[in-house]
Amino acid sequence: MKIKWIKTIVAVIFYGICYVHAETVIVDVKGEVELEGFNCSKTNSVLIKKACYKSEESYLLVQIKDNWFQHCAVEQKKYDALMSARSFNRFYNDEIKGRFSCYH
């Protein structure tokens, strides 16, 4: 009986460590988006909490407070500039917001 419990504990620990479930977020207008395959980074901004970028699709998700917004056809260099900007808020408002609509 003791060996069975040990095997169970080892299995739970092994699968618990190996299995990582991707975070799913609710994006404004689009609905649920799974963040698997995205490069996500938290920011030190008061408004912009996190930015996630999927380079294969040039697809940017930005979390502003508790809301997620999507931006399409965003070049890698634009995402890199956002992440290295002195002011995330200013860069986002000046360079991204309203410029990369996913609805053409």
C-alpha positions in Angstrom: 0.0 0.0 0.0 2.8 2.4 0.9 4.5 1.8 -2.5 1.3 2.6 -4.4 1.0 6.0 -2.6 4.6 6.8 -3.4 4.0 6.0 -7.1 0.9 8.2 -7.1 2.8 11.1 -5.4 5.7 10.8 -7.9 3.2 10.7 -10.8 1.4 13.8 -9.6 4.6 15.7 -9.1 6.0 14.6 -12.5 2.9 15.5 -14.4 2.3 18.6 -12.4 5.7 19.9 -13.3 5.7 18.8 -17.0 2.2 19.9 -17.8 1.9 23.7 -18.2 -1.5 25.0 -19.3 -1.3 28.2 -21.3 -3.2 31.2 -20.0 -6.4 32.2 -21.8 -7.5 35.8 -21.9 -10.7 37.6 -23.1 -9.8 40.0 -25.8 -12.1 43.0 -26.6 -14.4 42.1 -29.5 -12.6 38.9 -30.4 -13.3 36.8 -27.3 -11.0 34.1 -25.8 -7.4 33.9 -26.9 -4.9 31.3 -25.6 -1.5 32.9 -25.0 0.5 29.7 -25.9 3.1 30.7 -28.5 3.0 34.4 -27.5 6.0 36.2 -26.1 4.5 38.0 -23.1 6.1 40.6 -20.8 4.8 42.4 -17.8 5.5 46.1 -17.7 6.1 48.6 -15.0 3.3 50.9 -16.3 0.3 52.0 -14.3 -2.1 51.4 -17.2 -0.4 48.8 -19.5 0.0 45.7 -17.4 1.2 43.2 -20.0 2.0 43.0 -23.7 2.0 39.7 -25.6 3.4 39.3 -29.2 3.2 36.5 -31.7 5.8 37.2 -34.3 4.6 34.6 -36.8 1.3 36.4 -37.1 2.5 40.0 -36.3 -0.2 39.9 -33.6 0.0 42.1 -30.5 -2.2 41.8 -27.4 -2.1 44.6 -24.8 -3.6 44.4 -21.3 -4.7 47.9 -20.2 -5.9 47.7 -16.6 -8.1 44.6 -16.7 -9.0 44.7 -20.4 -7.2 43.1 -23.4 -6.9 44.7 -26.8 -5.7 43.2 -30.1 -3.6 44.8 -32.8 -2.8 43.1 -36.2 0.1 43.5 -38.6 2.4 44.9 -35.9 6.0 44.6 -37.0 8.5 43.0 -34.6 10.5 46.3 -34.4 7.3 48.1 -33.3 6.8 45.6 -30.5 10.5 45.9 -29.5 10.2 49.6 -29.4 7.1 49.4 -27.2 8.9 47.1 -24.8 12.0 49.4 -24.6 10.1 52.7 -24.5 10.6 55.0 -21.6 6.9 55.5 -21.3 4.8 52.5 -22.3 1.6 54.6 -22.2 2.9 57.4 -24.4 4.4 55.0 -27.0 1.3 52.9 -27.1 -1.0 55.9 -27.5 1.3 57.6 -30.1 2.5 54.7 -32.1 0.0 51.7 -31.8 -3.5 52.6 -30.6 -5.8 53.2 -33.5 -3.2 52.2 -36.1 -3.2 48.4 -36.3 -6.8 47.4 -36.6 -7.7 43.8 -37.0 -10.9 44.7 -38.8 -10.3 46.0 -42.4 
